[in-house]
Amino acid sequence: MENIFATRVEAIRAMMREHGWDAVVLTGSDPHASEYPARRWKQVEWVSGFTGEAGDLCITLDHAGLWTDTRYFIQAVKQLSGTGIELHKMRVPEQVPIPQWLSSQGFPEPVIAVDGLCQTVSAVAALKAAFDVPVTVVSVPDLLSPLWQDRPAIPSTPVITLGEDLSGESRESRLHWLRKWMILHNLDAVFLTALDEIAWLLNVRGSDVEYNPVVISYLLVTLEDVLWFVRKDDYLDPDEETVASFAEVEADEVTVCDYSEVCLAFSTRVSDEVQRIHVDPDSLNLQIRECLDECAFDVVEGPSPVPLRKAVKNAVEIEGMREAHLEDGLAMEKFLYWLEGQVGQVDEWEAACKLQSLRAEIPGYRGDSFETISAYGPGAALPHYVTPRENAPVLEPHGLYLVDSGGQYLFGTTDITRTVPLGPCTALEREDYTLVLRGHIDLAMSVFPAGTAGCQIDLAARAPLWQTKRNFGHGTGHGVGFFLNVHEGPQDVRQNFNAQPLLPGMILSDEPGIYREGMHGVRHENLVLVREDGSNDFGTWYAFETLTLCHIDTSALVPDLLTPAETAWLNAYNERVFRTLSPRLPAPVVAWLREKTRAV
Amino acid sequence: MENIFATRVEAIRAMMREHGWDAVVLTGSDPHASEYPARRWKQVEWVSGFTGEAGDLCITLDHAGLWTDTRYFIQAVKQLSGTGIELHKMRVPEQVPIPQWLSSQGFPEPVIAVDGLCQTVSAVAALKAAFDVPVTVVSVPDLLSPLWQDRPAIPSTPVITLGEDLSGESRESRLHWLRKWMILHNLDAVFLTALDEIAWLLNVRGSDVEYNPVVISYLLVTLEDVLWFVRKDDYLDPDEETVASFAEVEADEVTVCDYSEVCLAFSTRVSDEVQRIHVDPDSLNLQIRECLDECAFDVVEGPSPVPLRKAVKNAVEIEGMREAHLEDGLAMEKFLYWLEGQVGQVDEWEAACKLQSLRAEIPGYRGDSFETISAYGPGAALPHYVTPRENAPVLEPHGLYLVDSGGQYLFGTTDITRTVPLGPCTALEREDYTLVLRGHIDLAMSVFPAGTAGCQIDLAARAPLWQTKRNFGHGTGHGVGFFLNVHEGPQDVRQNFNAQPLLPGMILSDEPGIYREGMHGVRHENLVLVREDGSNDFGTWYAFETLTLCHIDTSALVPDLLTPAETAWLNAYNERVFRTLSPRLPAPVVAWLREKTRAV
């Protein structure tokens, strides 16, 4: 019996032969360069069966490869078995990315086909730059559609708007800011592709992408007009709130246009008014770039200004995030209380479902912010473990259980990881547990001068691990949106160079870990807010405020490994969690939490 | 009475009017982009009176400015007083470098004159890039010579060679390595400008630049020939060793040519053999770049491969550096012992002289590695304080004395800073002393995975300071040469991004500080060697070995501020210093050092 994925690769090769393409490159993203795409764009999964959240395919007539990073190697080997597709490892020293690999294949006049909707301008530029010879990149929108019979449609989920009471700033004010930026940079228009940038600018939210409360759309802002290209007409029987949302946006002088008419609009609606138009090549897709060229605009490529301003939360957003973490913390504590009574009886999947049901009780809950990682023992050694729905491992009364989860609320977004000792732990588990906690605490306690970038303080979280020759292969912290994507830029905390200074109002995760294949995994994650912390002769100082409110278990701790300052932080944090949450928890949970938060 | 420097600026303006130049830019460097130039090229000092080690001048018809960094602001204000030359601050957030400043001056068709010998290709490219309009950069070799009557000649000091017993590698082997690199990169020739690169490659040393044991020269390496352009003919009555050195180098098939004939040689000697020639635009000067263009070479610009290989010391160099630190440590301890008896009687200058005289007794001593900073009290608050020869402050029996010094030995180079409590210290002095020591120790104790760059561990030295909102404005560590420049790349430890990973065999300084204007300064500096420190599941690990051997005074310590690990490091270090040095110190010094190194 032929492997279904091998068959699909062969079908793509038939297209290649028909059109004279040397290679087809497919990404795991959508026309908006989203980190996670809607099902319609899970092209890599459809072709290869690989379900990891990061992976690209490159197919030639005699080779098919999946490029993915360290997080997914084990999973990829399993899922690619029998497909004939080979794993190409990324984020390893000897990595050969797709452009470099393709350039080494010796095509005399390479013709490479891509789905022009799902390939960014930057990616195409990188592809071409890898070759010494001229390359023809053929942009084929929806390249897979002829082969993918039951391909899902573009989603069009209900749309809501956020008032100033929630967002802290009107869309009018945000558009005004963007237009001031345009004038300063001598631009007639800005074209936005990234879904979270559009959602933030227009104060709209949807659920077109799982876990990301966005509306699939493009946005064109000129000095006179705002054109929002969205699938409004696909809402055959729209709910009342969606109708009202579109009406509200239109009342603010935003013209709602059809998603499919974006290229048409360039020539028919704005070509007189617009000459210099700004696009971000890291999110703009090739198809639209080619449309812009056809209209003979003066296209200015550069980073969008939206992510930085979006990353610096205003006072209302910060208050909302605090509220979200209070509610989320109550759900987490109820979950952990429940969990303790269920050890030996529930499996990873059931635990994840219980947690979701507790979050779902929170008023304003709009879904999880990503797929919960509920992992016991060896599963937790995979930083991006996917909990199986069936036959998931049962939580046993020993060792470590890791749960990484978060919620989307109308008033904020959460992301928390707790590693929970379920009973006796090995010495190595306890040491790893404690050292990762040291890393977490040391970063949380960091004080740093204005101008410091995240990569300049990443060591705080790693040094306690490095001292004992342990390490982890993922970033220490990512930006988090306000009721938006749980991963957002431009700031982060990681080893890689990123010149973006941390600014007051930015929110980041603090999540070091240790992973031991086949044994266990530890990760401790809170969200932190960058805050001003005074000025003196040496300059202005910033520090973090921890937003997450959920106790950190001390039963697996090796207290002697903590410094006095770390111990003080831990005790103060657990006490703050108890005092803040206990007034709103049921009596048995309060009594339990009192014990859990006793000072060490 | 007209200020002499104002007169010189006016003389330059007269030249500008005569030639139709809009601006003249002068650097503080030499034709080899040396960090410190010989006196002949102290052009900035001759024009402006500013004696700081980093400063550039830009003169227009209506403005004269000196561009220098934070280290020299106070000094510059003093020295520029009355000259009419204004200070432009660099390494501050609002800095406007010369190219950007010039481009804002509104010259319609700017003509900028530079001393083409003392301006690098990179600097000229940066100058041009800052303008929206085309710029004419006029290269005038020795631009100042018509005005500078008694301008010093190019120095030609005695030349020595290092045998393999000292350098660990023959010049033949080094040339062989360079030629392999050339072949790999499809090059016919490499042209080297940087003096320490040439000295390393040829195993030669001189003293043409104060503190830097180099020979002013250029080097052209082809696959067949090695042409060393040096001022051999200027040695009218050369000493025996110099004669032998030239003979030895020539015996190794290096052709010694005249320094002034480098451009001539391009056309007459190698133009048949050489097409693709590699140059480093960060060290090559404009004048030679223009010569290369005239010869129609295919010039490949890129970083020279020499600095990285030079930075990774071989086993013989490492052994030599250990030996140098042992000898240097003995001199330092004798100095500190002497100093304790002299407090209240000697001034900063006399102390510096005493230290130099002790180093000079060491066999193989070839001079200091930089000008000793001998600074008591407020003077030490200037990280680059210049000790006055006359009326220097007397060392009083209270507060902190800082001495930053080093030696050049045939078998290595040292660089050490000790901050010495001379009696009772204020609480702030003690705290600063202790916190800087924490930073020093934490960096020295760092363990880090292979691939880590210095900027990724810089936080180790700063975090203890940042936690109490203190900081310092200079780098934490610089590379150190083997009997070569005390500052060398490509590695460093600082906040600025530098992708160069630290590699086993690299030597760096570890020198955090705190500076309080008008009060005191603290800096603790040892040199450290990067060493392999084992491998495990998480990868390969590196750590530092401290090379410097001189006790760290504990009398000003606030022991409670140290962590147990830091205290253990300090005690172990002081004990190691005692055990290593005491067999070679006079009895009274041994007894004194025993007390000084008692565990805290």
Interface residues (C-beta under 8 A of the other chain):
Chain A: P93 M445 S446 V447 F448 P449 G451 T452 C455 Q456 I457 D458 L459 A460 A463 W466 Q467 K469 R470 N471 Q495 F497 A499 R516 D533 G534 N536 D537 F538 G539 W541 T563
Chain B: P93 M445 S446 V447 F448 P449 G451 T452 C455 Q456 I457 D458 L459 A460 A463 W466 Q467 K469 R470 N471 Q495 F497 A499 R516 D533 G534 N536 D537 F538 G539 W541 T563
